[in-house]
Amino acid sequence: MPTADPFLRHSDPLTREVAREYAGGAFLMDNGDGLQWYTVSTRALVPLTEQEGLHIARRLRRDLGRFELRIDTAFDDVVQGCRGLLSGAAPRDGEWISDELADMYSHLHATGLAHSFEVWQGGELAGGILGLALGGAFIAESKFHRVTNASKVALVELAGHLHRQGFSIFDAQIQNPHLARLGVHEISARAYRSKLALALAQDVSLTGDAQGVMKPV
């Protein structure tokens, strides 16, 4: 998908609105008062490589390659996993993804803005990451796991995939201790907007030649 421009000018009003708000540094949540736009003073970015600061612990490294990687083959299940509503998914703070927001994600997936990066094991969905791809920025909304370490594997494998595809931003939005242990770091909102402006102009694609299914890295 060349640059973010097709989404910023999309014929679908909802897709166009969401793309423009995310391009401006905002993101959507539903904290019980309906869907609202939020901004934060710092943004958490995932390094795309170990050279850039991505930290892969020894145990996690052993798990890499034990999963099959897929893109957009079980989008709705990933959304439900991120909500903690998928059978076998670990309990999580996914309550902010309301029914309305889940429906919106499905709509944005149909128009090509929202995506799921999935890790599979033994023919079963083990975990994944939900996010939006705008130009060279992947903005992660949430992640989940049904198998130990599966969400961490998804994050590390997605970072590598984004690097190979030419992306420059892997945005985790809000820092937490689990992300910090993986090398995720914070930058100011101003610095983030500067990086984002450059990323939006990149002519890159999340799927490339993957066509939904990728071999383990």
C-alpha positions, -999 to 999 in steps of 0.1 A, spaced: 0 0 0 19 31 -12 23 57 16 -5 67 39 -22 89 13 -48 64 0 -62 61 36 -60 98 43 -81 104 12 -102 73 14 -137 73 0 -150 57 32 -156 85 57 -148 64 88 -116 51 73 -106 86 63 -114 100 97 -95 73 116 -65 75 94 -63 113 97 -66 112 135 -39 85 138 -17 104 114 -20 134 138 -8 113 168 -42 104 184 -56 70 191 -90 55 200 -101 39 232 -134 32 250 -130 36 287 -166 32 295 -178 66 282 -180 57 246 -153 60 219 -130 89 224 -97 102 209 -67 102 232 -32 117 231 -3 111 255 28 132 263 51 103 254 49 74 229 64 40 234 83 27 204 95 -8 197 130 -11 183 129 -29 150 162 -47 155 185 -58 183 210 -33 171 185 -6 177 178 -19 212 153 -47 209 160 -71 238 154 -108 233 159 -128 264 175 -163 261 143 -182 269 123 -160 244 149 -166 217 145 -203 221 108 -199 213 114 -180 181 109 -202 151 85 -225 170 55 -207 156 40 -201 122 36 -165 113 5 -152 95 -10 -119 86 -48 -112 85 -59 -148 85 -79 -146 118 -85 -109 123 -117 -111 143 -103 -138 165 -73 -116 173 -96 -88 182 -115 -111 206 -82 -124 220 -72 -88 227 -105 -83 245 -98 -114 266 -130 -130 251 -114 -157 229 -114 -192 245 -80 -199 260 -68 -163 259 -52 -150 291 -72 -125 311 -62 -90 302 -72 -54 303 -90 -55 270 -122 -40 284 -114 -7 265 -121 -25 233 -159 -22 234 -183 -39 211 -185 -7 191 -147 -4 188 -144 -41 179 -170 -36 151 -150 -5 140 -118 -26 138 -136 -51 116 -147 -23 93 -112 -8 91 -98 -43 84 -122 -46 54 -109 -13 40 -73 -23 45 -63 -1 74 -64 -25 103 -44 -57 104 -36 -87 126 -2 -102 129 -6 -138 142 15 -166 156 2 -201 152 12 -234 167 -1 -269 159 -27 -254 137 -41 -232 165 -40 -195 169 -15 -190 198 -14 -152 200 -12 -120 180 -11 -83 177 -38 -60 165 -28 -27 148 -31 -2 120 -6 3 92 -2 38 78 27 43 54 58 31 72 42 32 107 26 2 124 5 14 153 -1 -15 176 -35 -13 195 -32 -45 216 -18 -80 218 -28 -113 234 -16 -149 240 -30 -183 245 4 -200 246 32 -189 270 54 -162 254 33 -161 222 25 -124 224 62 -117 230 72 -138 200 46 -120 180 61 -86 190 97 -97 182 87 -113 149 66 -84 139 95 -60 146 117 -81 123 91 -82 96 85 -45 97 123 -39 95 125 -62 64 95 -45 48 111 -10 53 89 4 80 104 30 103 80 30 133 66 3 154 44 22 179 33 5 211 15 37 222 18 34 260 48 20 279 45 -7 306 70 -29 325 65 -59 302 73 -38 271 103 -21 288 119 -55 293 118 -60 256 137 -27 250 106 -6 242 115 31 249 96 63 252 100 95 231 82 128 235 50 135 216 67 161 196 95 138 185 69 111 178 50 134 154 82 143 136 90 106 131 55 98 121 54 125 95 83 109 77 69 74 81 36 84 66 54 93 33 70 59 30 60 36 2 60 3 20 36 -26 25 29 -48 56 20 -79 36 44 -75 6 46 -109 -10 35 -128 21 0 -133 9 -13 -140 44 11 -168 54 48 -166 62 73 -192 72 90 -190 106 119 -166 106 
